[in-house]
């Protein structure tokens, strides 16, 4: 039986929101749990949208966090296809787009992020795409199938993780692919130029064309369809479809309108939360892509747009809502699959934060681990086609102790022996 005297409302129907609802029940909460999502699909995980589902290797049903019947069994009230238009902190209520008002005792904002848009002529054409939602992936999967069948051409604006994963999927269908990236390598601001070159060579081997140092300035078309793109280096490139993969922005409008504290936009923005994922309102929490959390271990405020942050952040917020003592100090983690290359990345090493990159293994064979160091301390590690090393890499980051670079680079030295 649900105790209607306490109500926890979760705004956001993604992984963070779904795992928060699951955790509330697992921890014994007997009050009402209301989950509101602005998509009609049940909560799902986003990595397959640019990986297994998009490439045709996984079925659509594989993306969902829980089977639809789980929510009824767990007494989680779903409001799908509904948008929350306002949070009233004085009355502790949220108002939906259809006028429904729901009161809360605790509120979790898991509103996620939205794709950044190209601000150039031609973005209204039918062949211009974004990839953030399941509906986007549904459409893009059909597009890639058609491009492969007809020898069509996809232009991708942006050489980040999403851009590269879609490029790999598109080549798997047989589509022609050009990636336009303003930096000299893909992933330039994430892993640096040396390791960015590894991904340049990987994709070129699979037939992807790159235009580095360039930006799209116009998408040209006829009868509503894409014909080509123009770049600021004066070139014109054939295109039947265009994917804008230029990053995502946290969906903070609801929190901002409610007067909650936000993080500095220059550092990624988001809703500012403490180590327990509490906002500036003690009854409102935030988790997932929208949350900019103070990281107790790293001593900085981070907004992390990765699957693992939603997977772990939702449950952490749920426990904090229940009054448990929570210190959310997970090491940031993500993974990527492109062709026959798989990788895992742990840590936080933004540009300018490190003074050395140490490589262990064979970069030429794409079987190696890269470490980013500052004053001989490991800030981050990325294992490429090397497995079962995430735990020792994260322990090196957590220890914060100095590590001899020569030992770090030597495959004969166990990583576990380097932990201080």
Backbone torsions as a table, in degrees:
resi	resn	phi	psi	omega
1	UNK	NA	134.9	178.4
2	UNK	-85.6	132.8	176.7
3	UNK	-87.2	106.8	-174.4
4	UNK	-74.5	-0.4	-178.3
5	UNK	-75.5	-18.5	178.0
6	UNK	-128.5	135.5	-178.3
7	UNK	-132.2	124.7	173.5
8	UNK	-108.9	125.9	-178.8
9	UNK	-110.3	133.7	177.9
10	UNK	-116.4	120.5	178.4
11	UNK	-102.3	110.0	-178.7
12	UNK	131.0	117.7	-175.0
13	UNK	-101.1	38.2	177.3
14	UNK	-101.9	-160.9	-177.4
15	UNK	-63.2	-44.5	-178.1
16	UNK	-60.9	-45.5	-179.8
17	UNK	-64.9	-43.4	-178.9
18	UNK	-65.5	-40.9	179.6
19	UNK	-71.6	-29.5	174.8
20	UNK	-65.6	-44.9	178.5
21	UNK	-61.3	-43.4	178.5
22	UNK	-59.6	-43.4	-177.4
23	UNK	-68.5	-38.0	177.3
24	UNK	-56.6	-44.8	179.1
25	UNK	-70.1	-41.6	-179.1
26	UNK	-62.8	-30.7	-180.0
27	UNK	-86.2	2.4	173.4
28	UNK	93.7	11.8	178.3
29	UNK	-68.2	127.7	-175.6
30	UNK	-108.5	1.6	178.6
31	UNK	-79.2	-175.6	177.5
32	UNK	-72.0	137.0	172.2
33	UNK	-119.4	118.4	-177.7
34	UNK	-116.7	123.5	-179.4
35	UNK	-114.9	122.1	-176.5
36	UNK	-114.9	124.6	178.6
37	UNK	-130.3	140.4	-177.2
38	UNK	-87.4	3.3	171.7
39	UNK	-105.1	153.4	-179.8
40	UNK	-80.2	-19.3	177.2
41	UNK	-73.6	149.9	172.2
42	UNK	-64.6	158.7	-178.3
43	UNK	-52.5	137.6	-176.3
44	UNK	-139.4	167.4	178.1
45	UNK	-94.6	144.2	-173.7
46	UNK	-89.8	-27.5	-178.4
47	UNK	-52.0	-40.5	-180.0
48	UNK	-62.7	-19.6	-177.1
49	UNK	-64.0	-28.0	176.7
50	UNK	-113.2	0.4	-177.9
51	UNK	-121.9	-105.7	-169.7
52	UNK	-61.3	-45.1	-178.9
53	UNK	-69.6	-44.0	-178.8
54	UNK	-63.5	-37.0	-177.3
55	UNK	-78.3	-8.5	179.9
56	UNK	88.5	6.8	-178.1
57	UNK	-88.0	-16.8	-179.3
58	UNK	-127.3	150.4	178.6
59	UNK	-81.9	159.7	-177.4
60	UNK	-59.3	-40.5	-177.3
61	UNK	-63.3	-18.5	-176.9
62	UNK	-70.2	-14.1	-174.2
63	UNK	-83.3	-16.4	-170.7
64	UNK	-77.5	141.0	-178.6
65	UNK	-66.4	-46.1	177.4
66	UNK	-132.2	155.3	170.8
67	UNK	-65.6	149.0	-175.2
68	UNK	-53.6	-35.7	-177.2
69	UNK	-68.7	-18.1	-177.9
70	UNK	-60.0	-38.7	-174.1
71	UNK	-63.6	-40.1	177.3
72	UNK	-67.6	-41.5	179.4
73	UNK	-62.1	-36.1	-177.9
74	UNK	-89.2	5.8	-178.3
75	UNK	55.2	43.3	173.4
76	UNK	-101.5	118.3	-179.1
77	UNK	-80.9	122.9	-177.8
78	UNK	-101.4	135.3	168.9
79	UNK	-123.8	88.4	-177.7
80	UNK	-93.3	150.8	-177.8
81	UNK	69.3	22.0	-178.6
82	UNK	-119.3	139.5	178.2
83	UNK	-107.6	133.7	171.5
84	UNK	-83.0	121.5	-175.7
85	UNK	-100.4	-15.7	-180.0
86	UNK	-160.8	146.3	170.7
87	UNK	-115.8	123.7	177.4
88	UNK	-105.8	104.9	-176.0
89	UNK	-72.8	-27.9	-179.1
90	UNK	-67.6	-44.5	-179.9
91	UNK	-94.5	-0.5	-178.5
92	UNK	51.6	61.9	-178.6
93	UNK	-145.7	159.1	173.3
94	UNK	-122.1	145.8	179.1
95	UNK	-114.9	129.0	-180.0
96	UNK	-89.0	166.3	-178.2
97	UNK	-62.4	-25.5	179.4
98	UNK	-88.9	7.4	178.2
99	UNK	94.5	-9.9	179.1
100	UNK	-62.9	136.2	176.3
101	UNK	-114.3	126.8	179.9
102	UNK	-120.1	129.5	179.0
103	UNK	-91.9	149.9	-178.7
104	UNK	-133.8	153.6	166.4
105	UNK	-95.3	-39.7	172.8
106	UNK	-132.5	145.6	-177.6
107	UNK	-129.0	133.9	175.2
108	UNK	-114.8	124.8	174.4
109	UNK	-97.0	114.0	177.0
110	UNK	-129.7	53.4	-170.4
111	UNK	-81.3	-8.1	172.1
112	UNK	73.1	-149.0	-177.4
113	UNK	-137.6	168.2	178.6
114	UNK	-131.1	149.5	-176.8
115	UNK	-66.1	140.7	174.4
116	UNK	-72.0	145.3	-174.9
117	UNK	-101.4	147.1	171.7
118	UNK	-73.1	132.6	179.1
119	UNK	-106.1	67.6	-177.6
120	UNK	-141.2	161.0	176.1
121	UNK	-63.0	141.9	173.6
122	UNK	101.9	-0.6	-176.4
123	UNK	-72.8	-10.5	179.1
124	UNK	-82.7	-5.8	-178.1
125	UNK	-67.4	152.0	-174.5
126	UNK	-65.0	-24.7	-176.2
127	UNK	-91.3	15.7	178.1
128	UNK	-100.4	127.0	-170.5
129	UNK	-126.2	157.4	167.3
130	UNK	-127.7	164.0	178.4
131	UNK	-135.1	102.1	176.9
132	UNK	-143.3	-35.4	-173.6
133	UNK	-112.2	162.9	179.6
134	UNK	-60.7	-37.8	177.8
135	UNK	-62.3	-35.7	175.6
136	UNK	-62.5	-44.6	-178.7
137	UNK	-66.4	-38.6	176.3
138	UNK	-55.5	-48.7	-177.3
139	UNK	-68.2	-44.4	-176.2
140	UNK	-66.7	-34.0	177.4
141	UNK	-62.6	-41.3	176.3
142	UNK	-65.0	-39.4	179.8
143	UNK	-63.3	-46.4	-178.5
144	UNK	-64.5	-38.0	176.6
145	UNK	-59.9	-45.5	-179.9
146	UNK	-67.5	-40.5	178.9
147	UNK	-62.6	-41.6	177.9
148	UNK	-64.5	-40.3	-179.6
149	UNK	-66.9	-36.9	-173.3
150	UNK	-103.4	10.5	-177.9
151	UNK	58.5	39.2	-178.5
152	UNK	-81.8	171.2	-171.9
153	UNK	-121.3	127.1	175.4
154	UNK	-107.3	127.6	172.0
155	UNK	-105.0	129.2	-179.8
156	UNK	-111.7	121.8	174.8
157	UNK	-89.9	106.6	179.1
158	UNK	117.9	125.6	-179.5
159	UNK	-108.1	41.5	174.4
160	UNK	-89.4	-164.5	-176.0
161	UNK	-62.1	-46.0	-179.0
162	UNK	-63.9	-45.7	179.8
163	UNK	-58.0	-43.3	-178.7
164	UNK	-71.5	-38.9	178.9
165	UNK	-65.7	-39.2	176.8
166	UNK	-68.0	-37.3	176.6
167	UNK	-58.8	-43.6	179.3
168	UNK	-64.5	-42.7	178.4
169	UNK	-63.4	-42.7	-179.1
170	UNK	-62.7	-41.0	178.2
171	UNK	-66.7	-31.4	176.4
172	UNK	-62.6	-30.6	176.3
173	UNK	-83.8	-11.5	-179.1
174	UNK	95.8	8.3	179.1
175	UNK	-74.1	149.8	170.6
176	UNK	-78.0	140.1	-174.2
177	UNK	-134.5	131.3	170.0
178	UNK	-123.7	129.0	176.8
179	UNK	-106.9	124.5	178.1
180	UNK	-104.7	119.1	-172.9
181	UNK	-137.6	124.3	-176.8
182	UNK	-67.9	-22.8	179.8
183	UNK	-85.6	169.1	-177.7
184	UNK	-75.5	-12.0	175.7
185	UNK	-145.5	161.1	169.7
186	UNK	-67.9	156.3	175.9
187	UNK	56.5	28.4	-171.0
188	UNK	-59.1	-43.2	-176.9
189	UNK	-88.0	1.2	-178.7
190	UNK	-103.5	-49.4	-175.7
191	UNK	-123.4	0.9	176.3
192	UNK	87.2	167.4	-173.8
193	UNK	-68.1	-37.3	-176.6
194	UNK	-63.6	-47.9	-179.2
195	UNK	-78.2	-26.6	173.4
196	UNK	-60.1	-34.1	179.3
197	UNK	-64.5	-30.1	176.7
198	UNK	-58.8	-41.3	-178.5
199	UNK	-77.6	-29.8	172.7
200	UNK	-59.1	-49.4	-178.0
201	UNK	-66.4	-39.4	178.9
202	UNK	-58.1	-49.1	-176.3
203	UNK	-73.6	-34.3	176.9
204	UNK	-64.5	-36.6	176.6
205	UNK	-61.0	-26.0	180.0
206	UNK	-100.0	13.3	171.1
207	UNK	91.5	8.6	178.4
208	UNK	-80.4	136.1	175.3
209	UNK	-97.3	140.4	176.9
210	UNK	-115.6	142.6	168.2
211	UNK	-122.5	93.9	-178.2
212	UNK	-85.3	156.1	-179.9
213	UNK	68.8	25.1	-176.5
214	UNK	-138.0	155.9	175.3
215	UNK	-130.9	150.4	173.8
216	UNK	-69.0	137.1	175.7
217	UNK	-115.8	-20.3	-178.6
218	UNK	-163.0	143.3	170.5
219	UNK	-111.7	119.0	-177.3
220	UNK	-99.9	150.7	-178.2
221	UNK	-158.2	178.5	177.7
222	UNK	-148.9	136.4	-179.2
223	UNK	54.0	37.0	176.9
224	UNK	81.6	-1.6	-176.9
225	UNK	-107.5	149.3	179.1
226	UNK	-74.2	136.8	175.2
227	UNK	-115.6	-36.3	-177.7
228	UNK	-166.1	172.9	172.4
229	UNK	-128.9	152.5	175.2
230	UNK	-116.4	145.5	-179.8
231	UNK	-119.2	163.4	-174.1
232	UNK	-74.5	1.9	172.0
233	UNK	-95.1	10.4	176.4
234	UNK	86.9	3.6	-176.8
235	UNK	-92.8	155.5	172.6
236	UNK	-121.4	135.3	-174.6
237	UNK	-125.1	137.1	178.0
238	UNK	-65.2	144.7	179.0
239	UNK	-158.1	138.8	170.3
240	UNK	-105.2	-25.7	177.1
241	UNK	-146.1	153.7	-179.0
242	UNK	-131.3	133.5	173.6
243	UNK	-110.7	124.2	173.0
244	UNK	-88.4	109.2	-179.7
245	UNK	-125.1	61.3	-172.5
246	UNK	-110.4	24.2	175.2
247	UNK	106.2	-179.3	-177.7
248	UNK	-136.0	153.9	179.2
249	UNK	-118.6	137.5	-180.0
250	UNK	-63.4	142.5	-179.5
251	UNK	-87.6	86.4	-172.7
252	UNK	-105.8	1.5	-173.6
253	UNK	-57.4	-41.5	-178.7
254	UNK	-64.1	-45.2	179.8
255	UNK	-66.6	-39.9	-179.6
256	UNK	-64.7	-43.5	179.1
257	UNK	-63.4	-29.5	179.2
258	UNK	-82.2	-4.0	177.6
259	UNK	83.1	18.7	177.7
260	UNK	-77.8	151.0	179.3
261	UNK	-68.7	137.2	178.1
262	UNK	-114.0	156.5	176.7
263	UNK	-81.4	161.5	179.6
264	UNK	-60.7	125.0	-179.4
265	UNK	-63.6	-28.3	178.8
266	UNK	-63.9	-20.1	-180.0
267	UNK	-112.9	27.5	174.5
268	UNK	105.8	-11.9	178.1
269	UNK	65.2	-154.2	-179.1
270	UNK	102.2	173.7	177.0
271	UNK	-85.0	123.5	-177.8
272	UNK	-71.4	126.2	176.5
273	UNK	-133.2	158.4	178.9
274	UNK	-87.9	-170.5	-178.3
275	UNK	-64.2	-16.4	175.5
276	UNK	-100.4	12.2	177.3
277	UNK	66.3	24.9	174.7
278	UNK	-88.4	139.0	174.7
279	UNK	-82.7	-169.8	177.5
280	UNK	-70.6	-10.5	171.7
281	UNK	-102.2	122.9	-173.9
282	UNK	-64.3	-14.1	179.1
283	UNK	-103.4	6.1	-179.3
284	UNK	-124.2	133.7	-178.3
285	UNK	-122.9	164.6	176.6
286	UNK	-143.7	144.4	-178.6
287	UNK	-149.4	161.0	178.3
288	UNK	83.5	-153.2	-173.3
289	UNK	-60.0	-27.5	-174.5
290	UNK	-82.7	-16.2	-172.4
291	UNK	-89.7	129.8	172.9
292	UNK	-107.8	96.9	-169.9
293	UNK	-97.0	143.0	170.4
294	UNK	-75.0	118.7	-176.5
295	UNK	-89.0	114.7	-175.8
296	UNK	-60.2	-34.5	-177.0
297	UNK	-79.9	-44.2	-175.0
298	UNK	-85.3	-14.0	176.4
299	UNK	67.5	30.6	-179.1
300	UNK	-146.4	161.5	176.2
301	UNK	-91.4	122.1	-175.7
302	UNK	-121.6	141.2	166.9
303	UNK	-118.3	114.4	-170.9
304	UNK	-112.5	121.9	-177.6
305	UNK	-99.2	55.8	-177.3
306	UNK	-127.9	154.5	-178.8
307	UNK	-52.1	-45.7	-175.4
308	UNK	-64.4	-31.4	179.0
309	UNK	-67.5	-38.3	175.3
310	UNK	-70.3	-42.6	-178.8
311	UNK	-59.0	-42.0	-176.1
312	UNK	-96.1	-29.4	-177.5
313	UNK	-70.6	-38.5	177.8
314	UNK	-57.9	-52.7	176.8
315	UNK	-60.6	-38.1	178.9
316	UNK	-62.9	-42.9	178.2
317	UNK	-63.9	-40.0	179.7
318	UNK	-60.4	-43.3	-179.8
319	UNK	-66.5	-37.6	177.2
320	UNK	-65.1	-38.6	177.6
321	UNK	-61.6	-29.5	179.0
322	UNK	-82.8	0.5	177.5
323	UNK	92.3	6.9	178.5
324	UNK	-76.2	155.3	179.1
325	UNK	-80.8	107.5	-174.7
326	UNK	-117.1	131.7	170.9
327	UNK	-127.8	101.6	-172.6
328	UNK	-82.0	98.6	-175.3
329	UNK	-125.3	30.1	177.2
330	UNK	-60.5	138.5	173.5
331	UNK	-70.6	127.0	176.9
332	UNK	-53.8	138.0	-175.0
333	UNK	-146.6	140.5	169.2
334	UNK	-151.2	168.9	178.7
335	UNK	-137.6	161.2	177.7
336	UNK	-147.2	148.0	175.0
337	UNK	-128.0	125.6	178.2
338	UNK	-141.9	113.8	-175.9
339	UNK	57.2	-122.7	179.3
340	UNK	-99.0	15.0	179.6
341	UNK	-105.3	127.2	172.9
342	UNK	-123.4	145.3	-178.2
343	UNK	-146.4	158.9	171.0
344	UNK	-132.9	140.0	-179.3
345	UNK	-126.0	131.0	177.6
346	UNK	-127.2	138.1	174.5
347	UNK	114.1	-166.5	-177.2
348	UNK	-149.4	109.9	-178.5
349	UNK	-140.7	71.7	-179.9
350	UNK	-67.0	163.5	179.7
351	UNK	-53.4	134.3	179.3
352	UNK	88.3	-8.2	-177.2
353	UNK	-89.6	-15.8	-175.7
354	UNK	-120.9	158.3	-179.7
355	UNK	-121.1	1.8	-178.0
356	UNK	-159.7	142.3	171.5
357	UNK	-118.4	124.7	-179.2
358	UNK	-112.2	133.5	-178.6
359	UNK	-112.9	135.7	177.3
360	UNK	-124.3	124.2	178.7
361	UNK	109.8	-159.4	-173.3
362	UNK	-111.2	101.1	-179.5
363	UNK	-66.5	-37.4	-179.7
364	UNK	-59.8	-38.1	177.5
365	UNK	-85.6	-1.9	-176.4
366	UNK	57.3	46.6	174.0
367	UNK	-134.7	88.3	-172.3
368	UNK	-158.2	170.3	171.7
369	UNK	-124.6	133.6	175.1
370	UNK	-109.3	138.3	178.1
371	UNK	-123.0	135.6	174.9
372	UNK	-103.5	124.6	-173.6
373	UNK	-120.6	151.1	169.3
374	UNK	-135.0	118.3	-177.5
375	UNK	53.3	40.5	176.7
376	UNK	69.8	10.8	174.9
377	UNK	-100.2	136.3	-178.1
378	UNK	-79.3	119.4	176.9
379	UNK	-93.5	-33.2	-176.3
380	UNK	-159.4	157.9	176.6
381	UNK	-144.3	142.6	178.6
382	UNK	-129.8	117.3	177.5
383	UNK	-99.7	126.7	-176.6
384	UNK	-113.7	113.4	-177.8
385	UNK	53.5	28.7	172.0
386	UNK	-128.1	128.1	-167.9
387	UNK	-119.4	165.4	177.6
388	UNK	62.6	36.2	177.9
389	UNK	-123.4	3.3	-177.8
390	UNK	-61.6	-43.6	-178.4
391	UNK	-61.2	-50.4	179.0
392	UNK	-66.0	-31.9	176.0
393	UNK	-63.5	-44.9	-179.8
394	UNK	-67.6	-31.2	176.4
395	UNK	-67.4	-35.9	176.4
396	UNK	-63.1	-40.2	179.3
397	UNK	-67.1	-44.3	-177.9
398	UNK	-65.4	-37.1	-175.1
399	UNK	-63.6	-36.3	178.1
400	UNK	69.3	7.4	-178.5
401	UNK	-88.5	161.4	178.9
402	UNK	-68.6	143.9	179.6
403	UNK	-129.3	135.1	178.0
404	UNK	-69.2	120.1	-179.0
405	UNK	-56.2	-37.0	-179.6
406	UNK	-63.5	-40.9	178.5
407	UNK	-68.7	-37.3	179.0
408	UNK	-63.8	-34.2	-178.2
409	UNK	-82.7	-11.8	-173.6
410	UNK	-91.7	110.7	-179.0
411	UNK	-61.2	-19.5	-179.7
412	UNK	-78.6	-12.3	178.9
413	UNK	-94.2	115.0	-179.5
414	UNK	-60.2	136.9	178.8
415	UNK	-60.9	-34.0	-178.7
416	UNK	-64.7	-23.2	179.9
417	UNK	-79.3	-10.2	-176.6
418	UNK	-93.1	-8.0	-179.4
419	UNK	-70.7	131.8	179.6
420	UNK	-78.5	NA	NA
